[in-house]
Amino acid sequence: MKRNDFDFSQPIRQSRVAIAMLIYKTIRVITGQIWPLLLIFLLGRGGGSFQSYLVIFVIVVAVISLVLSLFGYFRFYFYIKEDELIIHKGVINKKVLNISFDKIQTVNFEQNLIQQVFNVVGVKVDTAGSSQNEFNFEALDKEQALALRDYILTNKKSNINIELDENPVNENAFESILKLNVIDLIKIGVTQNHLRSLGLIFVFVFWIYDNLSEAGINAENYAEDYFSQISQMTLFALIFAVILILISFFISLITTVFRFFNLNLERNKNGFKIKAGLFNRKEVAAMDHKIQMIQWSQNPLQRLLGLHDLVFKQASSVEMDLNKSIKVVGCYDHHLDIVKDHYFDAGSFEGLLSWKIHKKYIIRRVSYFGVIPAVAACAIAFFWTSSFWMLYVLAPIWLVWLWYSSLRRFKKYRLFFNEKILGLKEGRFIDDQTVMRVIKVQNIKLIQTLYQRRHDLADVQLYTASGSIKIPYLPLAKAKTLRDYILYKVETSSLRWM
């Protein structure tokens, strides 16, 4: 069926695959609540009668999930009437949602493994407002979903800038900027934050341990015996540590493949489109008028390979998640240049002024977070030397580390701006850079601590529709000049910020 053949004026139900999706969601929620009981059943504890009752309970839950999912599917339908998407839903508590086309910002697609097999897509309608105004379709036929998106975006009355994919006859209007292959994914997986993966392993272990205790399984005795054996075997402990590191590495690699498989960053004249994912494939839009700032970063491993992580931070309401951003990995310098050339106006990076933060940032940080805690630690060690003698060693190490990391951040911190853009370079061991159009600033606040007041310094907090950025320890005169200049540019600009 062609896209133009769909009649959205008549009530339409989702694909029957939505029944499976609804059943899966219901079972997942219930299983998340009762999984300790299921674990007891699998381990064979609790007695025969308990296991019998548990089997009955699981069967009842499965039947209820099926019934609710069937009712939810047949009670759900949608249609379009007078530039509004109208949705009827609800089994017991029936609801009717009227979503005006003018409030719809983007229509994004998502496909998990089941949806890919049956060639259906999950559709997320993102509107201007609170999270209650967002809505998801569990499963629509792919051609039907594309036709729905085209119809909505082409009939927006307030559509000054044509949205992504608005023109259904020009699917090839997108230029591919970046497309990852298998080699790229391996490079990205190698350069990911493996410490975070290692931390997830420990969090998972402690979560399992805690839930086993609540389920009546005493794992503490087993743990004590196991770790007492490890402590007596230095070689085995080292091997165990290496295994943990390898596991964290493979977790990072596998996560990268699952999340960014076949990533494709595309561009048309109005914005960017990002497609990525293996088992859960997503297609999201980042339109120019909705992008508030662009960020990119490099950790030491990425610096060796010349890779960057790129993030588009988009506008969202206060009631929604302010970290509503789109991440693109595996970018080289020329990819960043293409993105900047497309998003920013010609000459935006010419004539930039560059300001450094004040060196008292180092003094204050080392004093507040270093000297005071170190003195307190040494005082504790003095009065309880038998128990806390290691604090004498740790305190100087902490002071040296804090001074070194603060010095690195001081040297890297740069504010740069002109009449069109405003940017910030920062970082200690990871290089971060943020760039935004000046007109995207919604509010500016000067913040002064008592220490800053005595030395005529101030922090500058810039607020946008996608969150805020902070510029610490500017001389007060410069901070006021920056504030007045940005407010003047925003108030006198005729360009739309959103």
N, C-alpha and C positions, 0 to 999 in steps of 0.2 A: 504494500500500500504506500502510495506517495504521500509526502508531507502535506501537500495541498488538499488531499482527499479527506482529511479528518474533519469531522463536524463537532466542534466543541460546544455548540449551543445546546446539545442534548446531554443528559446525565451519562457519565462514563465511569465504569469501575476500573480498578487496577487489574493488572495481569493476575492470573490465578497463582502465579509464583509468589504473589504477596501473601498468600495463605501460609506457605512454608516459612516465609520471613517472619510473619507474626508469631507462628508457633515457636520458631527458634528464639525470638526475643523473649517470649513469655517463659519458656523453659529455662533460658539463661538467667533471668531475674530470680526465678524460684530456686534454681540450683545454687545460685550464689548465696542464698540464705540457709540452705539446708545441707550444704556439702559436707560439713563435719559429721552429720548423721550418716551420710552415704559412705564416708571414709570408714566409720566404725563398722558398717555393714560389710564393706569389702575386706576389712581386716579380720572379719569373723568374730567380733566381740559383741557383747550385749545379750547373748542368749538367743535361743530359737524363737521364742515368742516375740521378742523385740524385732528380730529380723523379719518375721512374718508381717508384723504391723508396719514395718518400714516399707516392705515391698508393696503392701496394699496402699500405703500413703503415696508412694511414687506413681503407682498406676492411676490413682485418683487425680493426682496433680497433672499427669499427662493427658487424661481425659478432659479435665477442666481447661487445660491449655488449648486443646484441639477445639473444644466447643466455643471458647471465647474468641479464638482466632477466626473461626468460621463466621460467627456472628459479626465480628469486627470487619471482616472482609465484605460481607453482604450489606452492612449498614453504611459502608463508605462509598461515596461517589462524588464526582465533581463535574462542573460545567462552567462555561463562560457566559456572562450576561452583562452587556453595557460596560465594557472595559473593567470588569471585575472577575476575579477567579473565585468562584463560590464552591465551598467544600462542606459536605454533610458527613458527619461521623458520629460515633458513639454508640455503645450497646445499651447501657442503662442511662447514662447521662448524655443525651443527644446534644450535639453542638452544630452550629452553622457558622462557618467562617467566611467573611467577605473581604477579600484582599484586592485592593485597588491596584491596577497596573502601575500607576504613578508611584506607588510606594515600593514596588519591587525593584531591588538593586541588581541582583544577579540570579540566574538560574543555573545551578551547578549539578553535575552528575557524579555518581559514585557506583562502582560495580564490585561487589564481593565475588567470591568464587561461584556461588550458586547463581548469581545474576549473570555472570559471564557465560555460564553453561547454557542458560535459557535465553540469552540475548535480550535481557531486560536491564533497566538501570534504576537505581534509586535517585530521586530528584529532590534537591534541596532548594526551596524558594527562600531567598534571603531578602528581607524587607528592611526599610528604614524604620527603626523602632526597637522595642525591647525584644528579648529572646522569645517572648510569647507570640510575637508576630512572625517568627520563622516557622516553616512547615516542611515536612518531609513526606514524599511519596515513597512507599516501600518498593514498589516494582511497577514500572510502566514499560510497555514495549518501546524499544529504542527509537524507532521511527516516530512513534507517537510522542515520545518525550521531546525529540528534536522539533517536531511540529508545534508542540505546546510552547516551547521556549521561543521559537521564531515568532509565533503569533503574539505572545505577550510583549516581547521586546519591540516588535514593529508597530504595536498599537499604543505605545505609551505617549500620552498627549504632551507630557512635560519633558519629552526626550529631546533635549537640546543637542547633546552629543549622542550619536548613535551607539548603542551598546554593542558589545561583542556578540558575534554570531547573529546580529539582527537581520542581516540580509541572507535569507535562506538560499538564494540562487548563487551565492559567491562563497562557497565553502573553501575555495583555494586562495582566499584573500590573505591568509596568514603566512608569514615568513618564519621559517624555523631558525631560531637563534642557537639553540643547544639541544642536542640529543645524545643521551648516554648509551654507551655500549657495555658489554660485559667487562672489558678491561677497565673502563672508567669506574664501574661499580666496585671493582676490587680495589682500585686506588682509593676511592672514597671510603670504603670499609676499613682499609688499613689506617687511614688518617682520622678516624672518628675518635671520640673521647671514650677510651676503654676503661678509664677509672669509673665513669658513670655506669658502664655495664657491670663492672665488678661490684659497685655499690648496689645495683639492682639484684645481684645474686644474693648478697647478704640480707637485703630487705626481704627477698622471697623466702630465704631460709628462716628468718625470724618470724615471718608471717605464718609459715607452715608450723613452726614450733609453737607459736601462741595458739593457733587454732587446734592443734593436737591436744594441748593442755586443756582447752575448753571442752574438747570432745571426750575427755576422760582418759586419754592416752598419755602416760608419763614418759615423755621423751628425755627428761633430764638425766635419768640414770644411764641411758644409752649414750648420751652426749658426754657425760663425765668420763665414762670408761673409754670412749673413743679418743677424746682429747688427751687423756692421761697417757694413752699408748703413743700418740703422736709426739707429745712432749719428751718422751724417752727415746725417740728415734729422730735425730736431727736430719738425717738424709731423707727420711720419709716426709718430714715436715717441709723440706725444701721442694721435694717433688710435688707435694700437695699444693704449695704456693705456685709453682710453675703451671700446674694443671688449672688452677683458678685463673691465672693470667691468660692461658690459652682459651679457656672457656669464655672469658670476657671478650677476647678478641673475636672468637667465632660468633658470639652473640651480636657484637657490633656489625660484623660482616653480613650475617644473615638478616638482621634488622634493616640494614642498608639496602640489601637486595629486595626484600619484601616491600619496603616503602618507596624506593626510588627506581624500581625496575622500569626500563624503557621510558625514562623521564624525557619529556619533550617540552621545551619552552618555546612558545610561538608568539608572534607579534602581528597585529594589524594596526591600522592607523589610530585606533581608539584605546588600545590596551594590550595586555598580555594574557595568554592562556597557558596553563600548566597541566600536563597530563602525566600521571605517574602511578605506579603500583603494580604488584604482581597478583596476589590473591584479592586485594581490595584496591581496585583501580579507581582513581579520582580524576575528575576533570573540573578545574576551577578557573574562574576568571579574575584577573586583577586589572580593573579598568583605570585609566589615567586619573579620572576625576575622583576616584575613590581611594587611590594610593596616597597616603599621607607622608610616608618617608621610605627611603630605600636604605638597607643596611647590608654590609658584607663584612666577613671576618675571616681570619686565618689563625689556626693554631700552629705550633712549631713544625709538626709533621706536614701540614698542608703547605707551609711556606717552602719546604724543600721541594715539593712537587708543583708549586705554583698554582695551587687550587684555592678557591674561595667558596664559602657558604654565603648565598645571597638570600635576602629576606625582603619581601614586599609587605609593609605594614599598612593595613587598610583601615578605613574609618569604620567605627562601630559605636553604638550608643553606650551610654554609661552603664545601663543595666545589663549589657552584654559583655562578653569576654573581650577585654581591651587588648589581649594578645592575639587578636584575630589576624594572623599573618600567614603568608605563603612562603615556604622555604624551597629554594632551588640549590642543589649541591653540585659540585663538580665544575664550577665556573672558572675559566682562566681569565687573564687580564683583558683579552680582546672581547670576551663575552660581556664583561662589565662595561667596557667602552660602548658596545652596541646598545646595551640597556640604557646607559646614561644618554646616549645620543638620541634614542627614541623618546625617552620620558622628559628630559629637560630641553628647554629651548636652546637654540643656537647661541653660542657665546655665554652660556650660563656659568662656565668655569673660568672666565676671563676676569682679570683685575681683582682677584680675591685678596682680602685682608686676612692676615693670620695673627691670632693672639694666643699667647701662652698663659697658663694659670700661674699664680704667685707661688714662690718657693716656700712660703709659710705653710702651704699644704703639707709638705713633708714634715715640718717641725710639729705641726698640730697632730698629724696622724701618728707619728712615732711616739709623741708624748702621751696622747690619749689612749691609744691601743697598745703601746709598747711599754713605756717607762712606768706608768701607773700600775698596770697588771704585774710587771716584773718586780717592782718594789714590794707589792702586796705578797707575791709568791715567795720572795726571799724572806720577808718577815715571818710568814708561816713556817718556812724551813728553819728559821732561827729558833723558833719556840718549840718546834716538833722535829728536831733534826733526825731522830731515829726513823721517822716515817716518810719525811719529805725531802731528803737530802738531794734527790734528783732535780728539784726545782732550781738549785744553784747552777746546774748545768743547762737546764732547759731555758731559763730566763735569758741569759746572754744570746743563746742561739735564736730565740724568738725575736729579740731586739735587732739582731743583725739581719734576719730574714725580713722583718717588717720594714727596716730602713731601706734595704735593697729593692724590695718590691715597690715601695712608695716612690723611690727615686726613678725607677723604670716608668712608672705611670706618669710621674711629673714630666719626664722628658718626652713621652709620647703624646701627652695631652695637647691638642691644638684645636682652637676654634677658628674656622675660616668662613667668611661670608662676603657677599656683595649685594647688589640691589635685587638679585633674582633668587639666589640660593643661600642656604645656611648649612654648614656641616660641622661635624665633630669627629676628631680622631682621638682614640684612647686605647688603653690596654696595658697590661703588664707583660704577660708572656703570650697572650692571644691578642692580635691586632684587630680592633673593631673600628669601623667607620660608618657614620650615619650622615646622609645627605637628604635635605628636604627643600621644597620651595618655600620662600619666605611667607607667601600668602597662606600657607597651611597652618601657621601659628594662630591659635585661637585665644591664648591668654599667656601672659608673662608675669612671673612673680619673682621679686628679689627677696632672698632669705638671708638673714644675718644671725649668727650665734653671738654670744657675748664676746668671745675671742675675736670674731670677725669685726664687730663694731669697734673694738679698741684699735684695730689695725686697718680700718677703712677698707674692708673686704666684703664680698657678698657672693652667695651662690645664685645663679640664674636658672630658674625652672621654666622650661618652655612646654606648654600644653598643646596637644593636637587631638584630633578626633580618634587617634589610634594609640594614645598614651602620651607620656611626657619624657623629656630628656633633661638632664641636669648638667650645668657647667659650673664646677666648683671653683671657689677662690679666685674670682676676678677682682681686680682693684675696683673700688666702689664707683669711681668716676667712669670707668669703662663699662661697668655693668649698667649704669643709668643711661649711658650713651647707646648701648646696644638695645636696651628696652625701648627707649624713645624712637630709635631708628626703625625697629621692627614694627612697632605700633603704627608709625607713620606710613610705612610701606603697605601694611595690611589695610589700613583705613582708606588709603587713597587708591588702592588697586581696584580695577573694574573686572578683574578675572574672578571666576567662580572657584571657591575653595573645595567644593564638594559636588 
